[in-house]
Amino acid sequence: MNRQLSVDELLWSWPTVCKAASNDWAKGFALSIMRQSKRRNWQPSPKQHALMNRMVNEVYQHRGDFDGCDDFDLIDRGDA
């Protein structure tokens, strides 16, 4: 089960999503989100957010280096 990523997390990966879009609709949607995200205080609609989340998860699942879960152990570095 994939968790719902924050808008900031999604936008961090969005350039990768734009490059990986595999059809005209996905490319158009990805580029539209990229343009809209540059507006001050922009937030995606619930439907856009869900689609963005799905697209980011699919990109990383196909790359094989992300399974949708952040299960890294926290390393305590003391008073570093």
N, C-alpha and C positions, 0 to 999 in steps of 0.2 A: 504494500500500500504506500503510495507516494503522498507526502505531506504537501500542503498548500504553501508555496514559497512566497515571501514578501515581494512587493513590487521592486524594491532595491535589488534583491537577489535575482529576480527575473531579468531586470534590465542589465545587470552585470554580465549575464550570459547572452543577452539579446544579439550582439553582433555575430556570435557563433550561430545562433538560430537563423539569422538572416542569410548567412552563407550556406547553411545546410538545407534551406527550404527546397523541397523536392518538386513542387508543382506551382503553377501560376498563382493559384489562390493563396497558398501558403506564403509565397514570396511577396504578394501584394499586401497581405495582412501584416507580415513581419515589417515591411518597409513603412506601412501606415503607422504601426505602433512606434517605430523608431522616430518618425516625424512628430507624432503627437507627444511623445515622452519629453521632447525638448521644451514644451510649453511649461511655464511656471505653474506649480501646484497641480499639474495634471495627475489624474488617477484613472486607471482603467475601469471600465464598467465591470460588474461581476462576471458577465459572460466573457469579456476580453481577458480578464484576469485568469479565468479557468482555462481558456484556450492558450494563453501564454504559458501557464504552468505546465500544461500538457506538452506543448512544443519543446520547452526546455527539458523536461524529463525525457522525452523521446530522443532528443539530440544526444544526451549523455548516456542513455541506455544503449543506443546504437554504437557509440564510441567505445563502450565497454569499460569505462573508467569511473562510472558513477552509477550506483544502484538506487538512487532516490533517498537514501538514508545517510544521515551524518552520524556515524557511530565511532568517530575517532576518539581515542582516549585523551583526556586532558592531561597535559604535562605540567606538573607543579615545579616552577623554577625558583621557588622561595621568594626572597626579597630582591630579585633581579631588577 
